[in-house]
């Protein structure tokens, strides 16, 4: 929650051309959108796979079970929450990301990813976060709530913090007709949650939340918001004085052997006038122009899925449409025996129908939050 609300920041866009491997530990899901980590990671973290729909599946259940962002899942499959699923249907799943270079920082937040990357000697852990609102159209400075870009230090750590409401947010409460608060004590109503990690950008920090459904959105007043269990784990592992980098990299490249990965996310703060030209420039500067498939690159840039996928020549088409499951066909009618013919009645009971009941389709998906 920023106190200085009209801070102007310069946004920088970067290229990651990773050529070395990371050692990343395996950690379990922590609930909701979990932290992601894995062992012996190459220049990308996570994986891409095909999943077969089960009879009781919904898209939101699949997303939660695999720690995926529901909106990304819908996007890479060209699906809507209004479309029913069929058991046996196959869909793409991916949590693959290209980590930004740490440059010695303990934490890197890449705004377009909506992710916080925790770098430790033993590896990297990814946490989903909520970040600053792109535009406040009713304010004299519409960009005032954007998360600031730059290099910072951890200067404060507080458990169960009290929230001293900044004047800028009090003004917003008054403008919106809400009760104007000046202080919120620790507890379940506190929007800072259970932990506050203050940064050297005065008024900004990394903190918990009393609104976990907001994680993954751009809805904060500039701070980095995390799930309670995630910020508590981060709080315990982070020392005062640790370096924190907040970067703006909507397009990233990584190379692993002959494979070339491209990740393009949303330009939420509208800093890239022409994303196609920007990506082409990154590819040329990396010396990869002769190795990528232009059609694959175009598809990734146009879709802006926000996950990394292969774009080198000869790679499969990124998230190509999968074949639908076959339509269930009725079973053939059995030949009646002579005795059955003699004893048959003019109207057969439902149980004597020669048709089998088609498999019940999977339940339609129900999103837990509106994009």
Secondary structure, DSSP 8 states (H G I E B T S, - for coil): --SSTT-------------S----------SSS--B--SS--SSBS-EEEEE--TT--HHHHHHHHT--HHHHHHHHT--TTS---TT-EEEEE--B-----TT-SEEEEGGGTEEEEEETTEEEEEE-BEE-S--TTSSSTTTTS---EEEEEEEEEES--EE--HHHHHHHHHTT----SEE-SSTT-TTTTEEEEESSTT-EEE--S-GGGTTSEEESSSEE--HHHHHHHHHH--TT-EEEEE--SEEEEEETTEEEEEE---TT---S-HHHHHHHHHHHTT-TTTB-HHHHHHHHHH--SSEEE-BTT---TT------------------HHHHHH--SS--GGG-SS------------SS--
